[in-house]
Amino acid sequence: MRPVYYLINVIALALAVVVAAVYNTSFFWTGKLTKDPHPFQHIRPSLNVDTADATLELIHSDETDVFSQEHAAQTLEYGGVVWKTPQSSTISRIRNAQITTDGLVSNATDVYTFGKWYWRQASAKHVRMSRPTHVENRAFLSLIQIYNEFFQHIVFDTLPKVVFACRFIQCRPDITVLVMNNLQRDLVAEYCRIDKSRFMVLKSALCAIDIFVPHFVGQDLQMGMIPANSMKTLGFQNATGSRVIYVARKVGTMRSISNEVSVLAALREIFPGLVVMFPTNNWRQDREVFAEASIIIGPHGGGMANMIFAPINTTIIEFLPLRTLKRLGENSRPCYFGLAHGLGFRYFSVEPDGFGFDKTMHISIRMLVDTVYAAKLSLELANQ
């Protein structure tokens, strides 16, 4: 009888192990004891977010926000002036939702503006479409936002959100990413390393069972003000550049330099190998130049967004009265200031004389030279 008794115990133990394995596997894949293949999840990335290799922790949740990461630092300071940065990075899930071509998401319950001025404006005139395209059995993640069809806005508006949305997209192969055009698609695919077949250019309103929206949470956030040190560049990660690049604007256009001949002469005295760059609006071509940058200098404008292709530890010198505009309560357009700090770069500004965003600008040579030497010293100390 004793061998039979032992045999029964062994069989019972084996069955218990099998049941436990099935239970744990079910929970790992579904997050709960159901056959739902895509439960709500909180995704907590490691502190240093790697768009390809971040460590993720998947936790079941029934909340609307499927991802939320608080940021310890919520301000950036430059020259005694302070700008706000996001309190948290969030991905919100909207059920049975409709999205229009301006990125506004709504359902029968609410219109979701996420505190953004452009969606508040859109919501004021929002009319729910009577017959939007209904997509069965597909979930979407939206990167649709005002101005995000333009290169610079993709760099400082879209890609910072892709940083924390990337692994969520990779973990959810059922999700289609909504973009505004092929340029946005290509840059996101490059940054997140996902196949272009995962994207859809939104040309008309649609509704779906789930629409996910990545966004930053915080009050009075200006475009480009992203968490410091939150992004990796698309440049070299293990080597610094050697070129000093001046990003030029066509003579006579807004924010071009009225005394550019003197500016370039002063810069060449300090940097004999100065490279004068007119961006071509072909990011793959421009990337090759900025990939070797050590210092990037130039007036406020879309060309500065090419810093995304620069190596680690690059220094940015922007011609913009950043502090003065902020002190006066005007829009300082701190997008490249915020982007530089988001990439972990050093940032300096040169305040032009009689500045206007729609005018040419004049640069004080003395102020330029003083700022350049301060930037050089900072770079030398960092490389010691």
Phi, psi and omega per residue, in radians:
M1 nan -0.578 -3.078
R2 -1.093 -0.735 3.096
P3 -1.065 -0.662 3.125
V4 -1.108 -0.734 3.126
Y5 -1.034 -0.804 3.123
Y6 -1.105 -0.694 -3.135
L7 -1.090 -0.728 3.114
I8 -1.089 -0.731 3.134
N9 -1.115 -0.708 3.140
V10 -1.113 -0.761 3.131
I11 -1.102 -0.755 3.135
A12 -1.083 -0.732 3.126
L13 -1.123 -0.724 3.131
A14 -1.095 -0.747 3.102
L15 -1.084 -0.694 3.130
A16 -1.104 -0.701 3.120
V17 -1.117 -0.743 3.138
V18 -1.089 -0.792 3.139
V19 -1.074 -0.756 3.136
A20 -1.107 -0.695 3.134
A21 -1.118 -0.769 3.111
V22 -1.084 -0.764 3.116
Y23 -1.009 -0.884 -3.077
N24 -1.188 -0.656 3.108
T25 -1.135 -0.731 3.118
S26 -1.053 -0.735 -3.120
F27 -1.210 -0.672 -3.135
F28 -1.108 -0.756 -3.080
W29 -1.414 -0.526 -3.060
T30 -1.915 -0.334 -3.102
G31 1.374 -0.045 3.093
K32 -2.867 2.932 -3.045
L33 -1.492 1.095 3.056
T34 -2.457 -3.138 3.094
K35 -1.663 0.176 3.104
D36 -1.129 1.993 -3.079
P37 -1.363 -0.216 -3.075
H38 -2.379 1.331 -3.127
P39 -1.312 2.954 2.947
F40 -1.055 2.496 3.122
Q41 -2.441 2.483 2.846
H42 -1.675 2.321 3.115
I43 -2.053 2.029 -3.102
R44 -1.883 1.915 -3.120
P45 -1.420 2.825 2.997
S46 -1.117 2.822 -3.035
L47 -1.074 -0.722 3.090
N48 -1.603 1.698 -2.993
V49 -1.255 2.154 3.011
D50 -1.884 2.129 -3.033
T51 -1.106 -0.314 3.137
A52 -1.881 -0.535 -2.922
D53 -2.192 0.328 -3.123
A54 -1.068 2.446 3.066
T55 -1.355 2.241 -3.070
L56 -2.004 2.506 3.035
E57 -2.067 2.081 -3.076
L58 -1.741 2.160 -3.075
I59 -2.310 2.302 3.126
H60 -1.157 2.427 3.099
S61 -2.666 2.610 3.073
D62 -1.843 0.264 -3.107
E63 -1.452 2.834 3.095
T64 -1.167 -0.681 3.123
D65 -1.411 2.089 -3.126
V66 -1.642 -0.145 3.057
F67 -2.566 2.404 3.032
S68 -2.707 2.209 3.093
Q69 -2.286 2.060 3.097
E70 -1.389 2.614 3.140
H71 -1.947 2.271 -3.094
A72 -1.130 -0.820 3.119
A73 -1.604 2.209 -3.076
Q74 -2.178 0.317 3.052
T75 -2.545 2.758 2.972
L76 -2.200 2.378 -3.111
E77 -2.062 2.403 3.041
Y78 -2.524 2.110 3.104
G79 1.035 0.614 3.117
G80 1.444 0.057 3.123
V81 -1.952 2.464 -2.995
V82 -2.062 2.374 3.029
W83 -2.058 2.585 3.108
K84 -1.456 2.508 3.018
T85 -2.135 2.938 -3.009
P86 -1.054 2.519 3.015
Q87 -1.322 -0.611 -3.135
S88 -2.750 2.801 3.007
S89 -1.859 2.333 -2.963
T90 -2.456 2.534 2.914
I91 -2.064 2.086 -3.129
S92 -1.804 2.460 3.116
R93 -1.864 2.140 3.107
I94 -1.921 2.131 -3.098
R95 -1.522 2.576 3.089
N96 0.815 0.976 -2.913
A97 -1.870 2.766 3.010
Q98 -2.094 2.480 3.053
I99 -2.245 2.395 3.103
T100 -1.784 2.998 -3.010
T101 -1.185 -0.206 3.043
D102 -1.595 0.055 3.082
G103 1.575 0.005 -3.130
L104 -1.295 2.207 -3.121
V105 -1.886 2.408 3.139
S106 -2.566 2.879 2.942
N107 -2.600 -2.947 -3.091
A108 -1.140 -0.308 -3.082
T109 -1.567 -0.698 -2.966
D110 -2.829 2.939 2.921
V111 -1.929 2.207 -2.938
Y112 -1.788 1.882 -3.123
T113 -1.736 -0.313 -3.136
F114 0.932 0.484 3.076
G115 1.322 0.178 -3.085
K116 -1.595 2.352 -3.057
W117 -1.067 -0.655 -3.074
Y118 -1.233 -0.564 3.093
W119 -1.419 -0.477 3.019
R120 -1.123 -0.746 3.095
Q121 -1.092 -0.743 -3.140
A122 -1.166 -0.626 -3.099
S123 -1.205 -0.484 -3.125
A124 -1.126 -0.491 3.128
K125 -2.006 0.313 -3.077
H126 -1.259 2.304 3.007
V127 -2.220 2.145 -3.113
R128 -1.123 2.226 -3.113
M129 -1.112 2.356 -3.106
S130 -1.282 -0.593 -3.105
R131 -2.413 1.093 3.059
P132 -1.236 2.793 3.078
T133 -1.109 2.204 3.138
H134 -1.769 2.137 -3.097
V135 -1.824 2.017 -3.108
E136 -1.431 2.476 2.952
N137 1.010 0.540 3.062
R138 -2.379 2.467 3.043
A139 -1.922 2.674 -3.082
F140 -2.261 2.605 2.938
L141 -2.073 2.176 -3.016
S142 -1.718 2.264 2.978
L143 -1.983 0.389 -3.126
I144 -1.418 2.165 -3.134
Q145 -2.766 2.665 -3.126
I146 -0.898 2.372 3.086
Y147 1.249 -0.040 -3.018
N148 -1.403 0.284 2.934
E149 -1.560 -0.142 -3.104
F150 -1.740 2.527 -3.052
F151 -0.909 -0.900 -3.047
Q152 -1.114 -0.654 3.139
H153 -1.257 -0.583 3.046
I154 -1.060 -0.718 -3.095
V155 -1.188 -0.827 -3.048
F156 -1.751 -0.098 3.056
D157 -1.916 -0.842 -3.059
T158 -1.379 -0.952 -3.006
L159 -1.063 -0.627 3.074
P160 -1.058 -0.516 3.085
K161 -1.412 -0.518 3.075
V162 -1.123 -0.509 3.106
V163 -0.880 -0.855 -3.095
F164 -1.660 -0.235 3.114
A165 -1.571 -0.309 -2.997
C166 -1.002 -0.917 -3.081
R167 -1.186 -0.539 3.055
F168 -1.085 -0.768 3.106
I169 -1.115 -0.761 -3.126
Q170 -1.127 -0.598 -3.141
C171 -1.379 -0.223 -3.108
R172 -2.134 1.394 -3.103
P173 -1.137 -0.217 3.104
D174 -1.377 -0.194 -3.061
I175 -1.533 2.344 3.019
T176 -1.779 2.348 -3.097
V177 -1.624 2.144 3.132
L178 -1.542 2.231 3.133
V179 -2.289 2.979 -3.063
M180 -1.588 -0.516 3.127
N181 -2.827 3.138 -3.102
N182 -1.216 -0.509 3.097
L183 -1.094 -0.832 3.112
Q184 -1.089 -0.753 3.106
R185 -0.995 -0.847 -3.046
D186 -1.149 -0.695 3.138
L187 -1.221 -0.676 3.100
V188 -1.166 -0.750 3.112
A189 -1.072 -0.656 3.110
E190 -1.168 -0.714 -3.071
Y191 -1.327 -0.660 -3.027
C192 -1.745 -0.170 3.135
R193 1.030 0.920 3.047
I194 -2.158 2.649 -3.052
D195 -1.189 2.526 -3.108
K196 -1.151 -0.304 3.094
S197 -1.180 -0.245 -3.132
R198 -1.406 -0.079 -3.018
F199 -1.855 2.751 3.017
M200 -2.509 2.225 3.050
V201 -1.378 2.101 -3.085
L202 -1.390 1.978 -3.116
K203 -1.905 -0.259 3.098
S204 -2.705 2.860 -3.107
A205 -1.073 2.566 3.061
L206 -2.520 2.833 3.038
C207 -2.267 2.639 -3.063
A208 -2.669 2.911 -3.112
I209 -1.156 -0.591 3.136
D210 -2.457 2.287 2.941
I211 -2.224 2.175 -3.139
F212 -1.779 2.423 -3.108
V213 -2.234 1.960 3.012
P214 -1.409 2.381 -3.123
H215 -2.776 2.825 3.060
F216 -1.680 2.473 3.126
V217 -1.842 2.300 3.116
G218 2.849 2.782 -3.117
Q219 -1.652 2.453 3.046
D220 1.001 0.655 3.114
L221 -1.367 2.311 3.068
Q222 -1.696 2.695 -3.100
M223 -1.012 2.339 3.132
G224 1.568 -0.181 3.116
M225 -1.453 1.653 -3.027
I226 -1.996 2.906 3.137
P227 -1.042 2.383 3.140
A228 -1.112 2.503 3.077
N229 0.961 0.589 -3.078
S230 -1.734 -0.232 -3.040
M231 -2.068 2.650 2.898
K232 -1.723 2.554 3.050
T233 -1.322 2.925 2.986
L234 -1.614 0.215 3.089
G235 -1.711 -2.942 -3.108
F236 -1.116 2.400 -3.128
Q237 -1.750 -0.219 -3.050
N238 -2.185 0.246 3.114
A239 -2.678 2.523 3.103
T240 -1.612 2.815 -3.137
G241 -1.474 3.082 -3.118
S242 -2.262 -0.118 -3.084
R243 -1.659 2.525 2.942
V244 -1.799 2.105 -3.020
I245 -2.015 2.237 3.039
Y246 -1.786 2.100 -3.120
V247 -1.587 1.866 -3.029
A248 -1.597 2.760 2.997
R249 -2.120 2.622 -3.099
K250 -1.011 2.347 -3.092
V251 -0.980 2.302 3.082
G252 1.554 -0.159 3.111
T253 -1.467 2.897 -3.125
M254 -1.050 2.386 -3.133
R255 1.160 0.238 2.944
S256 -1.335 2.923 -3.009
I257 -1.754 2.069 -3.087
S258 -1.196 -0.535 3.110
N259 -1.942 0.777 -3.041
E260 -1.119 -0.567 3.121
V261 -1.030 -0.784 3.121
S262 -1.197 -0.670 3.118
V263 -1.070 -0.818 -3.122
L264 -1.177 -0.633 3.112
A265 -1.111 -0.761 3.118
A266 -1.121 -0.713 -3.140
L267 -1.180 -0.653 -3.141
R268 -1.225 -0.436 3.038
E269 -1.115 -0.596 -3.117
I270 -1.581 -0.660 -3.093
F271 -2.194 1.528 -3.092
P272 -1.016 -0.479 -3.123
G273 -1.650 0.394 -3.091
L274 -0.907 2.306 3.084
V275 -1.784 2.126 3.082
V276 -1.671 2.101 -2.985
M277 -2.069 2.166 2.950
F278 -1.808 1.850 -3.114
P279 -0.941 2.468 -3.061
T280 -1.637 -0.133 -3.011
N281 1.201 0.239 2.962
N282 -1.956 1.751 -2.963
W283 -1.125 -0.528 3.132
R284 -1.184 -0.620 3.115
Q285 -1.326 -0.804 3.138
D286 -1.117 -0.545 -3.109
R287 -0.973 -0.658 -3.079
E288 -1.103 -0.600 3.126
V289 -1.275 -0.855 -3.059
F290 -1.266 -0.277 3.120
A291 -1.118 -0.318 -3.119
E292 -1.903 0.237 -3.065
A293 -1.270 2.479 2.944
S294 -1.949 -0.713 3.080
I295 -2.318 2.343 3.073
I296 -2.058 2.189 -3.067
I297 -2.189 2.440 3.051
G298 2.920 2.978 3.117
P299 -1.287 2.741 3.078
H300 -0.975 2.246 3.141
G301 2.929 2.957 -3.027
G302 -1.007 -0.490 3.141
G303 -1.056 -0.461 -3.139
M304 -1.162 -0.348 3.137
A305 -1.150 -0.279 3.101
N306 -1.144 -0.117 3.049
M307 -1.027 -0.338 3.116
I308 -1.043 -0.394 -3.109
F309 -1.671 -0.032 -3.086
A310 -1.358 2.780 3.104
P311 -1.256 3.024 3.058
I312 -1.044 2.737 3.037
N313 1.113 0.468 3.084
T314 -1.333 2.650 3.092
T315 -1.904 2.355 -3.137
I316 -1.966 2.270 3.034
I317 -2.152 1.922 -3.049
E318 -1.926 2.388 3.063
F319 -1.507 1.765 -3.087
L320 -2.912 2.296 3.094
P321 -1.361 1.103 -2.996
L322 -0.999 -0.908 -3.072
R323 -1.230 -0.709 -3.113
T324 -1.087 -0.806 3.134
L325 -1.077 -0.708 -3.139
K326 -1.149 -0.757 3.140
R327 -1.112 -0.564 -3.138
L328 -1.417 -0.052 -3.134
G329 1.354 0.276 3.123
E330 -1.644 2.922 3.117
N331 -1.266 1.945 -3.086
S332 -1.499 -0.060 -3.110
R333 0.770 1.126 -3.021
P334 -1.479 0.464 -2.988
C335 -1.067 -0.690 -3.106
Y336 -1.448 -0.469 2.950
F337 -1.058 -0.857 3.132
G338 -1.160 -0.740 3.136
L339 -1.100 -0.759 3.138
A340 -1.009 -0.811 3.134
H341 -1.218 -0.580 3.069
G342 -1.080 -0.576 3.126
L343 -1.512 -0.054 -3.123
G344 1.395 0.361 -3.139
F345 -1.542 2.831 2.961
R346 -1.487 2.503 -3.073
Y347 -2.290 2.393 3.043
F348 -2.400 2.557 3.064
S349 -2.093 2.552 2.998
V350 -1.956 2.144 -3.064
E351 -1.535 1.995 -3.130
P352 -1.227 2.856 3.043
D353 -1.480 2.403 3.037
G354 0.940 0.871 -3.007
F355 -1.335 2.540 2.953
G356 -2.652 2.426 -3.092
F357 -1.088 -0.418 -3.103
D358 -1.843 0.271 -3.109
K359 -2.165 2.962 2.942
T360 -1.291 2.898 -3.130
M361 -2.293 2.662 3.110
H362 -1.983 2.311 -3.077
I363 -1.887 2.254 3.030
S364 -1.224 2.093 -3.107
I365 -1.127 -0.671 3.131
R366 -1.099 -0.778 3.123
M367 -1.136 -0.677 3.110
L368 -1.058 -0.871 -3.097
V369 -1.106 -0.754 3.122
D370 -1.055 -0.736 -3.126
T371 -1.179 -0.707 3.134
V372 -1.099 -0.757 3.132
Y373 -1.158 -0.635 3.063
A374 -1.116 -0.701 3.121
A375 -1.166 -0.732 3.125
K376 -1.077 -0.751 3.125
L377 -1.090 -0.759 3.113
S378 -1.064 -0.708 3.136
L379 -1.165 -0.739 -3.139
E380 -1.121 -0.734 3.123
L381 -1.127 -0.659 -3.132
A382 -1.195 -0.510 -3.093
N383 -1.565 -0.044 3.120
Q384 -1.268 nan nan
